[in-house]
């Protein structure tokens, strides 16, 4: 009798690799976090630049940052992976990481970015689209978008902290766009949510 089930391979693997990245950061006094798991402007001749464009979503500054992202990731991710499949979820994570990494390098050349917040917000928006049927926009998407975008815009305008609120918005936009893209595929293929 099996006691454990590796029920969400992408979600669990992402969690475990992020945990390893956090531990490596502690052991190296932050060197691996800065060198591999943060994205910032650097020469495109450096092969690690391309790794950082995607792997920055695996890095976290500390345990609180890690827990904040991973708790939401572990709650939202598995139902989405079950609904859409591991490959679809992995592609969404990869595309969101790449888009946010590239935008960070282009828009904010003097700062770095790390963490899975953009991925979490991508999943939030993707989740709010999971009830889309026959091309109709779910009211949950509108409510989540208004609350989510409102909070992030408020933070950008009135709260000065080290949180990359714009990248949260980018993650949410990636999730919305990706949700519409795959939603059309799943609806046209006869998959509908109940």
For each residue, the residues with C-beta under 8 A, 3 or more apart:
1:
2: 5
3:
4:
5: 2
6: 9 12
7: 12 78 82
8: 11 12 77 78 81 82 86
9: 6 12 13 81 86
10: 13 14 77 81 86 89 90 93
11: 8 14 15 73 74 77 78 81 89
12: 6 7 8 9 15 16
13: 9 10 16 17
14: 10 11 17 18 58 73 77 93 116 119
15: 11 12 18 19 70 73 74
16: 12 13 19 20
17: 13 14 20 21 58
18: 14 15 21 22 58 59 60 66 69 70 116
19: 15 16 22 23 66 70
20: 16 17 23 24
21: 17 18 24 25 32 33 36 37 55 58 59 60
22: 18 19 25 26 59 60 63 66
23: 19 20 26 27
24: 20 21 27 28 32 33
25: 21 22 28 30 31 32 33 37 59 60
26: 22 23 29
27: 23 24 32
28: 24 25 31 32 33
29: 26
30: 25 33 34
31: 25 28 34 35
32: 21 24 25 27 28 35 36 37
33: 21 24 25 28 30 36 37 38 59 60 61 114
34: 30 31 37 38 112
35: 31 32 38 48
36: 21 32 33 48 51 52 55 59
37: 21 25 32 33 34 52 55 56 58 59 60 114
38: 33 34 35 52 56 59 112 113 114
39: 52 53 56 100 101 104 105 112 113 114
40: 52 104 105 109 111 112 113
41: 105 109 110
42: 46 48 49 52
43: 46 49
44: 49 50
45: 49
46: 42 43 49
47: 50 51
48: 35 36 42 51 52
49: 42 43 44 45 46 52 53
50: 44 47 53 54
51: 36 47 48 54 55
52: 36 37 38 39 40 42 48 49 55 56 101
53: 39 49 50 56 97 98 101 102 105
54: 50 51 57 94 97 98 101
55: 21 36 37 51 52 58 59 97
56: 37 38 39 52 53 59 97 100 101 104 112 113 114 115
57: 54 93 96 97 100 114 115 116 118 119
58: 14 17 18 21 37 55 116
59: 18 21 22 25 33 36 37 38 55 56 114 115
60: 18 21 22 25 33 37 63 65 66 69 114 115 116
61: 33 65 114 115
62: 65 66
63: 22 60 66 67
64: 67 68
65: 60 61 62 68 69 115
66: 18 19 22 60 62 63 69 70
67: 63 64 70 71
68: 64 65 71 72
69: 18 60 65 66 72 73 115 116 117 119 120
70: 15 18 19 66 67 73 74 116
71: 67 68 74 75
72: 68 69 75 76 120 123 124
73: 11 14 15 69 70 76 77 116 119 120 123
74: 11 15 70 71 77 78
75: 71 72 78
76: 72 73 79 80 120 123 124 127
77: 8 10 11 14 73 74 80 81 89 123
78: 7 8 11 74 75 81 82
79: 76 82 83 127 130
80: 76 77 83 84 89 123 126 127 130
81: 8 9 10 11 77 78 84 85 86 89
82: 7 8 78 79
83: 79 80 130 193
84: 80 81 88 89 182 186
85: 81 88 89
86: 8 9 10 81 89 90
87: 90 91
88: 84 85 91 92 182
89: 10 11 77 80 81 84 85 86 92 93
90: 10 86 87 93 94
91: 87 88 94 95
92: 88 89 95 96 122 126 174 175 178 182
93: 10 14 57 89 90 96 97 119 122
94: 54 90 91 97 98
95: 91 92 98 99 174 178
96: 57 92 93 99 100 118 119 122 170 171 174 175 178
97: 53 54 55 56 57 93 94 100 101 118 119
98: 53 54 94 95 101 102
99: 95 96 102 103 170 174
100: 39 56 57 96 97 103 104 113 118 167 170 171 174
101: 39 52 53 54 56 97 98 104 105 113
102: 53 98 99 105 106
103: 99 100 106 107 167 170
104: 39 40 56 100 101 107 108 111 112 113 164 167
105: 39 40 41 53 101 102 108 109
106: 102 103 109
107: 103 104 166
108: 104 105 111 113
109: 40 41 105 106
110: 41
111: 40 104 108
112: 34 38 39 40 56 104
113: 38 39 40 56 100 101 104 108 164 167
114: 33 37 38 39 56 57 59 60 61
115: 56 57 59 60 61 65 69 118 164
116: 14 18 57 58 60 69 70 73 119 120
117: 69 120 121 163 164 167 168 171
118: 57 96 97 100 115 121 122 164 167 168 170 171 174
119: 14 57 69 73 93 96 97 116 122 123 171
120: 69 72 73 76 116 117 123 124 171
121: 117 118 124 125 148 168 169 171 172 175
122: 92 93 96 118 119 125 126 171 172 174 175 178
123: 72 73 76 77 80 119 120 126 127 175
124: 72 76 120 121 127 128 144 148 172 175
125: 121 122 128 129 141 144 145 148 171 172 173 174 175 176 179
126: 80 92 122 123 129 130 175 176 178 179
127: 76 79 80 123 124 130
128: 124 125 131 138 140 141 143 144 145 179
129: 125 126 132 138 141 175 176 179 180 183
130: 79 80 83 126 127 179 183 193
131: 128 138 140 193
132: 129 135 136 137 138 141 179 180 183 187 193
133: 136 187 192 193
134: 187
135: 132 184 187
136: 132 133
137: 132 141 142
138: 128 129 131 132 141 142
139: 142 143
140: 128 131 143 144
141: 125 128 129 132 137 138 144 145 176 179
142: 137 138 139 145 146
143: 128 139 140 146 147
144: 124 125 128 140 141 147 148
145: 125 128 141 142 148 149 172 176
146: 142 143 149 150
147: 143 144 150 151
148: 121 124 125 144 145 151 152 172
149: 145 146 152 153 169 172
150: 146 147 153 154
151: 147 148 154 155
152: 148 149 155 156 165 166 168 169 172
153: 149 150 156 157 165 169
154: 150 151 157 158 159
155: 151 152 158 159 161 163 165
156: 152 153 159 165 166
157: 153 154
158: 154 155
159: 154 155 156 163
160:
161: 155
162:
163: 117 155 159 168
164: 104 113 115 117 118 167 168
165: 152 153 155 156 168 169
166: 107 152 156 169 170
167: 100 103 104 113 117 118 164 170 171
168: 117 118 121 152 163 164 165 171 172
169: 121 149 152 153 165 166 172 173
170: 96 99 100 103 118 166 167 173 174
171: 96 100 117 118 119 120 121 122 125 167 168 174 175
172: 121 122 124 125 145 148 149 152 168 169 175 176
173: 125 169 170 176 177
174: 92 95 96 99 100 118 122 125 170 171 177 178
175: 92 96 121 122 123 124 125 126 129 171 172 178 179
176: 125 126 129 141 145 172 173 179 180
177: 173 174 180 181
178: 92 95 96 122 126 174 175 181 182
179: 125 126 128 129 130 132 141 175 176 182 183
180: 129 132 176 177 183 184
181: 177 178 184 185
182: 84 88 92 178 179 185 186
183: 129 130 132 179 180 186 187
184: 135 180 181 187 188
185: 181 182 188 189
186: 84 182 183 189 191 192
187: 132 133 134 135 183 184 191 192
188: 184 185
189: 185 186
190:
191: 186 187
192: 133 186 187
193: 83 130 131 132 133
194:
